[in-house]
């Protein structure tokens, strides 16, 4: 399963697919595009073992991380099973400081968001 990323009415909408909705205890995350500082494909980050303290969700070390974690820089929403398909979205003025999710095509998602942002 992966997260579907779309742009809707000036917002970035991340929709959690399948059983991960239950594992992450969240079906979607929506943030204004104006609050996106950066987005990058980051396969190494998906392999990170120490992500912080799990606030809620599901964590199976080395296999799955889905939900909300508290780390050094605040709260992060994670939904990662395949670390090779990860994007990291850095935010400002939002509940989450970062969103780290598995997507079907990281390069396409990064390209879409950067194109909409004019970067």
C-alpha positions as CSV (number, residue, x, y, z in Angstrom):
1,X,0.0,0.0,0.0
2,X,1.0,3.6,-0.6
3,X,-0.2,7.1,0.0
4,X,-2.0,8.8,-2.9
5,X,-0.8,12.5,-3.3
6,X,-3.0,15.0,-5.1
7,X,-3.5,18.7,-5.3
8,X,-7.0,19.9,-4.5
9,X,-8.1,23.6,-4.3
10,X,-4.7,24.8,-3.3
11,X,-4.1,22.1,-0.8
12,X,-1.9,19.0,-0.8
13,X,-4.1,16.0,-0.1
14,X,-2.4,12.8,1.1
15,X,-4.9,9.8,1.1
16,X,-3.8,6.7,3.0
17,X,-4.7,3.6,1.1
18,X,-6.1,0.2,2.2
19,X,-5.5,-1.3,5.6
20,X,-2.9,1.4,6.3
21,X,-5.8,3.7,7.1
22,X,-6.5,1.6,10.2
23,X,-2.8,1.1,11.0
24,X,-2.0,4.8,10.8
25,X,-5.3,5.7,12.6
26,X,-5.8,8.4,9.9
27,X,-7.4,8.3,6.5
28,X,-5.8,11.4,5.1
29,X,-3.8,14.5,5.7
30,X,-4.5,17.8,4.1
31,X,-2.3,20.9,4.2
32,X,-2.2,24.2,2.3
33,X,0.5,24.2,-0.4
34,X,1.7,27.5,1.0
35,X,2.8,25.6,4.1
36,X,5.0,23.2,2.2
37,X,8.7,24.2,2.7
38,X,10.2,21.3,0.7
39,X,9.5,17.9,-0.7
40,X,12.2,15.3,-1.6
41,X,12.5,11.6,-2.4
42,X,14.5,10.1,0.4
43,X,14.9,6.3,0.4
44,X,17.4,6.4,3.2
45,X,15.0,8.2,5.5
46,X,12.5,5.3,5.1
47,X,15.1,2.9,6.5
48,X,15.6,5.1,9.7
49,X,15.3,2.9,12.8
50,X,14.9,5.6,15.4
51,X,12.0,7.9,14.3
52,X,11.2,9.2,17.8
53,X,8.4,8.3,20.2
54,X,5.2,6.8,18.8
55,X,2.2,8.9,19.7
56,X,-0.3,6.7,18.0
57,X,-0.4,4.3,15.1
58,X,1.5,1.1,14.3
59,X,5.2,0.4,14.4
60,X,6.9,-2.8,13.5
61,X,10.6,-2.1,13.5
62,X,12.3,-2.8,10.1
63,X,8.9,-3.5,8.5
64,X,6.2,-0.8,8.9
65,X,5.7,2.6,10.5
66,X,2.2,4.1,10.2
67,X,0.9,7.0,12.3
68,X,2.2,9.9,14.3
69,X,5.6,10.1,16.0
70,X,7.2,12.7,18.1
71,X,10.8,13.5,17.2
72,X,13.4,16.2,17.6
73,X,11.6,18.6,15.3
74,X,8.1,18.0,16.5
75,X,5.4,15.7,15.2
76,X,5.8,13.6,12.0
77,X,3.2,11.6,10.2
78,X,4.6,8.4,8.8
79,X,3.2,5.7,6.5
80,X,6.1,3.6,5.2
81,X,6.4,-0.1,4.4
82,X,8.7,0.0,1.3
83,X,11.5,2.5,2.2
84,X,12.6,2.7,-1.4
85,X,9.5,4.7,-2.3
86,X,9.5,7.4,0.3
87,X,9.0,11.1,0.1
88,X,9.6,13.6,2.9
89,X,7.5,16.7,3.0
90,X,8.7,19.5,5.3
91,X,6.0,21.9,6.6
92,X,5.7,25.1,8.5
93,X,2.8,26.4,10.6
94,X,1.1,23.0,10.6
95,X,0.3,20.3,13.2
96,X,3.0,18.1,11.6
97,X,6.5,19.3,11.0
98,X,7.1,16.6,8.5
99,X,5.2,14.0,6.5
100,X,7.1,10.9,5.5
101,X,5.2,8.5,3.3
102,X,5.5,5.8,0.8
103,X,4.2,6.7,-2.7
104,X,3.9,4.7,-5.9
105,X,6.3,7.0,-7.8
106,X,8.4,9.3,-5.7
107,X,10.0,11.2,-8.6
108,X,6.5,11.9,-10.1
109,X,5.1,13.1,-6.7
110,X,8.1,15.4,-6.1
111,X,7.8,16.7,-9.6
112,X,4.1,17.4,-9.3
113,X,4.3,19.3,-6.0
114,X,7.3,21.3,-7.1
115,X,5.6,22.2,-10.4
116,X,2.5,23.4,-8.6
117,X,4.7,25.4,-6.2
118,X,6.6,26.9,-9.1
119,X,10.0,25.4,-8.1
